[in-house]
Amino acid sequence: MKPMARCLTAGYLGTSALVFFGAGSILLASLQFGTGNLLTVALAHGLVLAVFVTVALYISGGPFNPAVSVGLVVAGDSTGSSLRRHQKNLKAPVSAS
């Protein structure tokens, strides 16, 4: 598989899992506890992000949130070439959500 295809696949799967498990935890919390349990929802989001960022770290750098990528460039911690790479990787999370 080509490197860009691997990056896009990793971003797509990670964002899809985040949306799927995040929405599922919200539904489960609201059905079980009436108004919902914030801890259950937060743990579900945190665990999904921890697992998928760890898995995708060596493939695409793990950028599941476009705001983080743009914030790194604005703060000067990232270069313009990495911003172009992140712009390409943003296609996957946008299409997954």
Backbone as ProteinMPNN parsed JSONL, in Angstrom:
{"seq_chain_A": "MKPMARCLTAGYLGTSALVFFGAGSILLASLQFGTGNLLTVALAHGLVLAVFVTVALYISGGPFNPAVSVGLVVAGDSTGSSLRRHQKNLKAPVSAS", "coords_chain_A": {"N_chain_A": [[0.847, -1.167, 0.0], [0.515, 2.246, -0.746], [2.263, 5.024, 0.798], [0.654, 7.397, 1.262], [-1.915, 6.395, 0.987], [-1.963, 4.635, 3.13], [-1.798, 6.474, 5.245], [-4.193, 7.896, 4.91], [-6.039, 5.831, 5.239], [-5.534, 5.071, 7.903], [-6.258, 7.45, 9.241], [-8.956, 7.605, 8.5], [-10.062, 5.234, 9.62], [-9.513, 5.646, 12.36], [-10.945, 8.026, 12.947], [-13.51, 7.217, 12.266], [-13.905, 5.194, 14.18], [-13.788, 6.743, 16.494], [-16.072, 8.374, 16.205], [-18.057, 6.371, 16.07], [-17.784, 4.842, 18.525], [-17.92, 6.947, 20.318], [-20.491, 8.101, 19.877], [-21.97, 5.815, 20.426], [-21.374, 5.408, 23.153], [-22.578, 7.644, 24.254], [-25.274, 7.172, 23.652], [-25.649, 4.76, 25.064], [-25.161, 5.582, 27.705], [-27.224, 7.423, 28.068], [-29.462, 5.808, 27.822], [-29.19, 3.932, 29.881], [-28.856, 5.345, 32.324], [-30.688, 7.388, 32.381], [-30.312, 10.485, 32.428], [-27.724, 10.368, 31.561], [-24.283, 9.47, 31.917], [-21.512, 11.207, 32.516], [-18.89, 10.385, 32.981], [-18.699, 7.835, 31.823], [-18.983, 8.43, 29.092], [-16.772, 10.113, 28.687], [-14.645, 8.372, 29.299], [-14.947, 6.47, 27.256], [-14.421, 8.003, 24.918], [-11.791, 8.8, 25.52], [-10.403, 6.325, 25.713], [-10.718, 5.288, 23.109], [-9.369, 7.247, 21.611], [-6.798, 6.999, 22.747], [-6.049, 4.386, 22.007], [-6.24, 4.41, 19.147], [-4.621, 6.59, 18.379], [-2.18, 5.665, 19.286], [-1.882, 3.415, 17.637], [-1.911, 4.591, 15.062], [0.204, 6.32, 15.151], [2.785, 5.817, 14.09], [2.152, 5.538, 11.483], [0.658, 7.73, 10.367], [1.125, 9.854, 12.037], [-0.934, 10.365, 13.71], [-3.025, 12.412, 13.493], [-6.015, 13.134, 14.417], [-7.601, 15.254, 14.925], [-8.261, 18.178, 13.36], [-7.869, 20.734, 14.407], [-5.759, 20.503, 16.176], [-3.572, 20.05, 14.49], [-3.463, 22.474, 13.016], [-3.102, 24.228, 15.129], [-0.548, 23.479, 16.054], [1.058, 24.351, 13.936], [0.595, 27.112, 14.007], [1.624, 27.729, 16.52], [4.252, 27.312, 16.021], [5.516, 24.908, 16.355], [5.521, 23.098, 14.378], [6.329, 22.499, 10.947], [5.907, 24.082, 7.7], [5.879, 22.154, 5.676], [4.993, 19.911, 7.032], [2.474, 20.791, 7.586], [1.282, 20.764, 5.065], [1.287, 18.027, 4.701], [-0.44, 17.309, 6.773], [-2.74, 18.557, 5.847], [-3.402, 16.965, 3.7], [-3.947, 14.669, 5.122], [-6.235, 15.435, 6.422], [-8.403, 14.951, 4.866], [-9.358, 12.384, 5.297], [-10.416, 12.281, 8.065], [-12.493, 14.16, 7.773], [-14.136, 12.996, 5.833], [-14.825, 10.695, 7.196], [-16.346, 11.543, 9.332]], "CA_chain_A": [[0.0, 0.0, 0.0], [1.308, 3.472, -0.832], [2.281, 5.739, 2.09], [-0.491, 8.296, 1.445], [-3.103, 5.564, 1.184], [-1.897, 4.147, 4.512], [-2.131, 7.597, 6.127], [-5.627, 8.182, 4.8], [-6.768, 4.704, 5.836], [-5.401, 5.176, 9.36], [-7.094, 8.566, 9.687], [-10.37, 7.264, 8.312], [-10.468, 4.238, 10.614], [-9.478, 6.25, 13.682], [-12.058, 8.962, 13.109], [-14.747, 6.426, 12.265], [-14.026, 4.546, 15.491], [-14.095, 7.782, 17.479], [-17.481, 8.749, 16.047], [-18.895, 5.214, 16.385], [-17.773, 4.544, 19.952], [-18.371, 8.138, 21.04], [-21.952, 8.165, 19.804], [-22.49, 4.641, 21.134], [-21.299, 5.61, 24.601], [-23.602, 8.633, 24.622], [-26.565, 6.483, 23.637], [-25.686, 3.794, 26.153], [-25.267, 6.308, 28.972], [-28.543, 8.042, 28.205], [-30.475, 4.77, 27.982], [-29.038, 3.241, 31.152], [-28.906, 6.182, 33.513], [-31.652, 8.473, 32.253], [-29.722, 11.717, 31.902], [-26.399, 10.073, 31.035], [-23.175, 9.482, 32.838], [-20.42, 11.898, 31.84], [-17.669, 9.611, 33.118], [-18.737, 6.771, 30.816], [-18.744, 9.04, 27.781], [-15.388, 10.601, 28.655], [-13.759, 7.211, 29.228], [-15.044, 5.873, 25.923], [-13.671, 8.856, 23.996], [-10.377, 8.75, 25.873], [-9.834, 5.026, 25.357], [-10.642, 5.178, 21.652], [-8.27, 8.094, 21.154], [-5.526, 6.429, 23.185], [-5.734, 3.199, 21.201], [-6.04, 4.703, 17.733], [-3.445, 7.438, 18.203], [-1.032, 4.784, 19.442], [-1.779, 2.583, 16.441], [-1.655, 5.402, 13.871], [1.315, 7.242, 15.38], [3.886, 5.546, 13.175], [1.659, 5.531, 10.104], [0.287, 9.065, 9.899], [1.347, 10.874, 13.054], [-2.102, 10.377, 14.579], [-3.802, 13.663, 13.556], [-7.454, 12.913, 14.295], [-8.279, 16.523, 15.158], [-7.63, 19.203, 12.532], [-7.501, 21.898, 15.211], [-4.438, 20.247, 16.752], [-2.59, 20.25, 13.423], [-3.363, 23.906, 12.733], [-2.539, 24.861, 16.324], [0.895, 23.223, 16.078], [1.71, 25.22, 12.961], [0.495, 28.491, 14.507], [2.532, 27.856, 17.66], [5.623, 27.195, 15.551], [6.072, 23.595, 16.672], [5.433, 22.272, 13.19], [6.769, 23.237, 9.774], [4.939, 24.189, 6.616], [5.782, 20.891, 4.949], [4.13, 19.0, 7.781], [1.098, 21.277, 7.438], [0.772, 20.218, 3.805], [1.018, 16.601, 4.943], [-1.651, 17.233, 7.587], [-3.878, 18.938, 5.013], [-3.772, 15.757, 2.965], [-4.523, 13.722, 6.075], [-7.524, 15.913, 6.91], [-9.472, 14.432, 4.019], [-9.91, 11.16, 5.892], [-11.348, 12.547, 9.17], [-13.693, 14.87, 7.309], [-15.02, 12.041, 5.158], [-15.315, 9.707, 8.161], [-17.382, 12.109, 10.209]], "C_chain_A": [[0.897, 1.236, 0.0], [1.233, 4.227, 0.487], [1.079, 6.661, 2.3], [-1.768, 7.501, 1.67], [-3.13, 5.009, 2.604], [-2.281, 5.247, 5.489], [-3.627, 7.882, 6.109], [-6.462, 7.07, 5.421], [-6.708, 4.763, 7.36], [-6.263, 6.306, 9.911], [-8.571, 8.268, 9.586], [-10.849, 6.28, 9.373], [-10.498, 4.821, 12.022], [-10.64, 7.185, 13.93], [-13.39, 8.233, 13.109], [-14.965, 5.748, 13.608], [-14.381, 5.557, 16.572], [-15.562, 8.19, 17.411], [-18.386, 7.592, 16.475], [-18.954, 4.953, 17.888], [-18.22, 5.74, 20.789], [-19.888, 8.252, 21.054], [-22.585, 6.984, 20.536], [-22.451, 4.809, 22.638], [-22.319, 6.63, 25.077], [-24.979, 7.981, 24.657], [-26.699, 5.512, 24.792], [-25.864, 4.492, 27.499], [-26.65, 6.917, 29.142], [-29.638, 6.997, 28.39], [-30.395, 4.108, 29.352], [-29.326, 4.128, 32.356], [-29.869, 7.355, 33.405], [-31.033, 9.714, 31.64], [-28.327, 11.494, 31.343], [-25.33, 10.198, 32.092], [-21.96, 10.046, 32.107], [-19.124, 11.098, 31.907], [-17.6, 8.492, 32.075], [-18.409, 7.306, 29.435], [-17.297, 9.496, 27.657], [-14.399, 9.445, 28.563], [-13.789, 6.552, 27.855], [-14.253, 6.688, 24.907], [-12.166, 8.768, 24.266], [-9.715, 7.444, 25.478], [-9.707, 4.842, 23.846], [-9.494, 6.026, 21.111], [-6.916, 7.513, 21.539], [-5.12, 5.25, 22.307], [-5.405, 3.592, 19.764], [-4.901, 5.681, 17.475], [-2.182, 6.606, 18.353], [-0.823, 3.925, 18.199], [-1.347, 3.414, 15.235], [-0.449, 6.32, 14.009], [2.437, 7.042, 14.377], [3.448, 5.53, 11.715], [1.425, 6.952, 9.611], [0.569, 10.166, 10.905], [0.159, 11.029, 13.988], [-2.901, 11.663, 14.614], [-5.291, 13.409, 13.35], [-8.246, 14.197, 14.478], [-7.58, 17.598, 14.348], [-7.188, 20.425, 13.334], [-6.123, 21.722, 15.845], [-3.357, 20.501, 15.714], [-2.384, 21.732, 13.127], [-2.746, 24.633, 13.924], [-1.039, 24.646, 16.444], [1.641, 24.123, 15.105], [1.706, 26.663, 13.45], [1.464, 28.719, 15.658], [3.994, 27.747, 17.255], [6.268, 25.859, 15.86], [6.072, 22.655, 15.473], [5.818, 23.125, 11.985], [5.678, 23.283, 8.724], [4.792, 22.9, 5.835], [4.911, 19.886, 5.698], [2.685, 19.472, 7.738], [0.5, 20.765, 6.135], [0.454, 18.728, 3.955], [-0.26, 16.448, 5.76], [-2.882, 17.624, 6.786], [-4.347, 17.742, 4.19], [-4.429, 14.749, 3.899], [-5.882, 14.161, 6.589], [-8.684, 15.411, 6.066], [-10.147, 13.218, 4.654], [-10.832, 11.459, 7.071], [-12.615, 13.264, 8.735], [-14.652, 13.903, 6.64], [-15.585, 11.008, 6.137], [-16.424, 10.264, 9.033], [-18.553, 12.57, 9.392]], "O_chain_A": [[1.924, 1.259, 0.677], [0.253, 4.095, 1.221], [0.533, 6.708, 3.403], [-2.614, 7.904, 2.469], [-4.194, 4.92, 3.217], [-3.004, 4.997, 6.453], [-4.248, 8.082, 7.153], [-7.479, 7.338, 6.06], [-7.712, 4.532, 8.033], [-6.926, 6.138, 10.935], [-9.35, 8.626, 10.469], [-11.915, 6.465, 9.96], [-11.409, 4.524, 12.796], [-11.255, 7.15, 14.995], [-14.297, 8.587, 13.863], [-16.084, 5.729, 14.121], [-15.181, 5.267, 17.462], [-16.218, 8.335, 18.443], [-19.378, 7.812, 17.171], [-20.039, 4.854, 18.462], [-18.829, 5.569, 21.845], [-20.497, 8.47, 22.102], [-23.616, 7.136, 21.19], [-23.383, 4.404, 23.333], [-22.865, 6.503, 26.173], [-25.759, 8.211, 25.581], [-27.749, 5.446, 25.432], [-26.639, 4.033, 28.339], [-27.191, 6.926, 30.248], [-30.642, 7.27, 29.048], [-31.426, 3.757, 29.927], [-29.976, 3.692, 33.305], [-29.86, 8.235, 34.266], [-31.213, 9.97, 30.449], [-27.796, 12.392, 30.69], [-25.474, 10.954, 33.053], [-21.443, 9.42, 31.181], [-18.333, 11.139, 30.965], [-16.536, 8.242, 31.51], [-17.64, 6.694, 28.694], [-16.668, 9.283, 26.621], [-13.417, 9.53, 27.826], [-12.751, 6.123, 27.352], [-13.494, 6.125, 24.118], [-11.368, 8.673, 23.333], [-8.595, 7.443, 24.966], [-8.711, 4.305, 23.361], [-8.736, 5.574, 20.254], [-5.984, 7.534, 20.735], [-3.959, 5.14, 21.913], [-4.393, 3.149, 19.22], [-4.266, 5.598, 16.424], [-1.213, 6.818, 17.625], [0.312, 3.737, 17.762], [-0.495, 2.974, 14.463], [-0.113, 7.034, 13.064], [2.984, 8.018, 13.865], [4.286, 5.51, 10.813], [1.933, 7.338, 8.559], [0.267, 11.327, 10.629], [0.247, 11.764, 14.971], [-3.428, 12.005, 15.673], [-5.775, 13.464, 12.22], [-9.448, 14.222, 14.211], [-6.419, 17.908, 14.615], [-6.217, 21.083, 12.961], [-5.399, 22.7, 16.029], [-2.331, 21.106, 16.026], [-1.247, 22.188, 13.001], [-1.952, 25.556, 13.743], [-0.325, 25.543, 16.893], [2.731, 24.604, 15.411], [2.71, 27.363, 13.32], [2.062, 29.79, 15.76], [4.883, 28.054, 18.049], [7.469, 25.697, 15.641], [6.574, 21.535, 15.56], [5.65, 24.344, 12.009], [4.654, 22.61, 8.841], [3.697, 22.579, 5.374], [4.182, 19.106, 5.085], [1.765, 18.661, 7.842], [-0.666, 20.373, 6.103], [-0.529, 18.235, 3.402], [-1.074, 15.568, 5.482], [-3.962, 17.081, 7.016], [-5.546, 17.534, 4.009], [-5.366, 14.055, 3.505], [-6.619, 13.344, 7.141], [-9.831, 15.444, 6.51], [-11.363, 13.051, 4.555], [-11.949, 10.941, 7.095], [-13.693, 13.004, 9.27], [-15.861, 13.982, 6.859], [-16.69, 10.502, 5.938], [-17.336, 9.538, 9.428], [-19.53, 13.076, 9.944]]}, "name": "protein", "num_of_chains": 1, "seq": "MKPMARCLTAGYLGTSALVFFGAGSILLASLQFGTGNLLTVALAHGLVLAVFVTVALYISGGPFNPAVSVGLVVAGDSTGSSLRRHQKNLKAPVSAS"}
